[in-house]
Amino acid sequence: MNNLTNIIEAIVFASGEAVPVKFIVEKLGCSVKEVNKCVDELKSKYDEDSGIQLLVFNGKLQFASSPKYKQQISEVLIPIKEKEFTKTILECAALIAYKQPVTKSVLEEIRQVSCDYAIHTLLELDMIVACGRKDAVGKPIMYATTDNFLKRFKLNSIDELPDYEELMAQIAELNNSLMDDEDDGNYLYRKDEYVEDNGEDTQPLQVEEEKKPKVDEDGFEIPEFIEEDDDVIKID
């Protein structure tokens, strides 16, 4: 591959998003024809057997993973993403608890970041619920916490919520510990398991050993109906 191909490859990889070809042409001072030649080289490099593919659409370039490995990618990356978003989700849940009923736009104004993923996840986890629409332009949805929110935060009622700054400090501390723990990092996504406790001590099941046939001194099997006692008559 020529140097321009390597440069375009690096740009598209570093972007992570779709890169317009016209930007490449303008900034690198090359022609569309030259870019197309580089695209052909990259397509040849990232063929059907590769784990990465070069997408060309609407005058843009973007790298994407091969759909053949979708399952394996999900198994590895989804738990990592869940860990990364845990703090954001907890912070949004806390804000909703204090501001409820509250709209997504208010949350985003406070946090200065998009809350789409956090709200979607909290709805899936049944920690918040849409409780109506605000009487404003666009009639935005308002959200409030659920009983499941109280359970997750170990609260009997919303009245038990600590001071906002204190709660945020607790969330930050909790998130740091979870991020360091491979098993607990995704605790928000676990399903609750109910185990009935009847108050009785349980003992592990005993597996009866397989009975080996009894044999006499000459190696013949002794039938089970013959009891092994002193009254058994031996025939020589």
N, C-alpha and C positions, 0 to 999 in steps of 0.2 A: 504493500500500500504506500502511496505517496504521502508527503508530509501534510497536505491539506486534508486528506482522509483521516489521518490520525488526529488532527486538530478538531475536525467536525465530530469525530467519535468521542473525544474528550468533552466537548461542549454539550453534546446531547446527554452523555452519561452524567455530567456534573449537574445539569439542570434538573433532571428527574421529572420535568414536565415537558410538554410539547414545545419544540423550538421552531419558530417560523423560518422558513428558508430565506425569506427576504431580509431578515435580520442578519443572517450569516453572510449573505451577499453584500449587504451594506457595510457591515463592520470589518469583514475580512478583505473586502475589495476584490472579490472573485466573481465569476459569472455563474449564472444558473446552470449552464452547460457543465461547468467544472464541478459544481455541487452534485449534479445528477450522476456524474461519473463516479464521484466518491460514494454516493448512495449505493450504486451498483456494487462497488467493492465491499461495502459494509454488509449488504444483503448476502453477498457470497460468503463472507466470513461468518455471519450469524445465520446459518442455514437451518433447515428443519431439524437437524440433529442437535443443534445448540440449545442451551437452556435460556438463551436470550434472543429476542427477535427485534429487528428494527422496523418500526411502524412508520409508514409514509401516508399521510392523509391531510387533505385540505391545505396543501402547501406547507406542512409541518413535519418535523421528525421527532420521534420519541422511542426510547428503548422500553421494552416490556418483557416480562417473563413468559416463557413458553406455556401455553395452556395445558400441555401434556403433564406438567409437574404441579398443577394447581393444588392437589391434595397435599403433597409433601410440603409445599411452600406454606400453606395454611397451618399445617400442624406445627411448624417451627415458628412462624412469624406472629400468628394471632396471639399466643400467650405473651410474647414480648410486647406487642402493642397494648395489650390489656394492662400490663404492668405500667407502661409509660403513661397511660391515661388515668390510672387509679387516682392520683392526686387531683387532677382536674375534675374528675367525676365527684369526688368527695367535697371539693370546694363548691361546686355548683349545687350539690345537694344541701350543703350548709346554708348557702345564700338563699335558696328557695325556702328553706325552713324559716329563716329570719324575715324574709321579705314577702312571704306568701300572702295572698296569691300574687304571682309575679310573672311577667312575660319574658320571653327569650331576649328581646332587645334590651330590657333593663339589665339582665344578667351580663350580656355582652358589653354594655356600657360600663359596668362596674369592673369586669375582668379584662376588658380591652382585647379579648380574643373570641373567636367563634365558639359557641357552646352547643353547636348542632350535635356533635358526637356524644357529648356528656348527657344532653337531654334525651337523645335516642336511647342511650344505654340505661339511664335511670328509669325510663318508661319500661324498657324490657325487663329490668330487675324489679319492677313494681315498687320502686322507692318513691316515685312521684306519679301524679295523675293529672290529666287535663281537667280543670275544674270550671271552665267557662271561658268567655271571651271579654276582653276589655272594651269598654265603650269609647273607642278611639278609632282613628283612621285605620282601615284595614281589618278592624276587629281581631287583633292578635290574641292567640290562645294564652290563657293564664294557667300556671302550674302550682300545685300544692303537694305537700308530702303525704305519704300514706302510713298505715300502721306498720308496714314492712320497713319503712325508714326508721321508725322508733326502735324496732327490733334490731336492725343493723347497728344503730348507735347506742343500743342498750339503754333506752330511755322509756319511762312509763308514760310520759306525755311531753308535748312540745314545751310545756312550762318548765321542764327540767333542763332545757338547753342552757349550757353555760354562757358566759360572756363571749361575744363574737370573736374577739381577738384570742381569747383562751382556747376556743374551739379550733380556730385556724392553726394555732400552735400545736394543738394535739394532733390535728390532721397531718401537719408537716412531719411531726415526729413519727406518727403511725406509718406514713408513706415511706419514710426513710428506712424503717425497720422492715417493712414489707418488701421493699426493693432489694434488700440484702438477703432475704429469705426466699429460696427458690420454691418452697412448697406453699408459703403463705402469700406470695406476691399477687396471686389472682383470687384472693379470698372473696371478693365481691361477686365473682362469677360462679362460685360454687353453689350447688343445690343443697338445701338443708336436708339433713338425714335425721329421721326420727327413730329412736331405738326405745322400745317399750321396756320399762324397768318394773318387774313384778316384785322386787324386794328380796328375791331368793338368790342365794349364791348359786352361780352356775359353774358347773365343772365341765372341762373339755370332754367331748365324746371319746369313749374308749373303744378302740377298734379291736374286735376280737381276733386273736391270732388264728390263722388257719390251722386246724387240727391235722397233725401228721398221723398217718396210719400206724398203729402199734404192730410191732413185729416180734416174733419169738427169736430164740437164740439161733435158730437155723435160717432166719431170714424170711419166714412165712408171715403174712399179715394175720393178725388176731382179730376175728370178727368183733364188732362193737358190743354185741349182746352177751359176750362172755365177760363177766365181771372179774376184775383183777383182785382176788383175795386168797386167803389161805385154803379155802375149801375147794378150789379148782383142782380137778383131778388131772394129772399129767400122765399121758400115755407114752411109755418109752417104746 
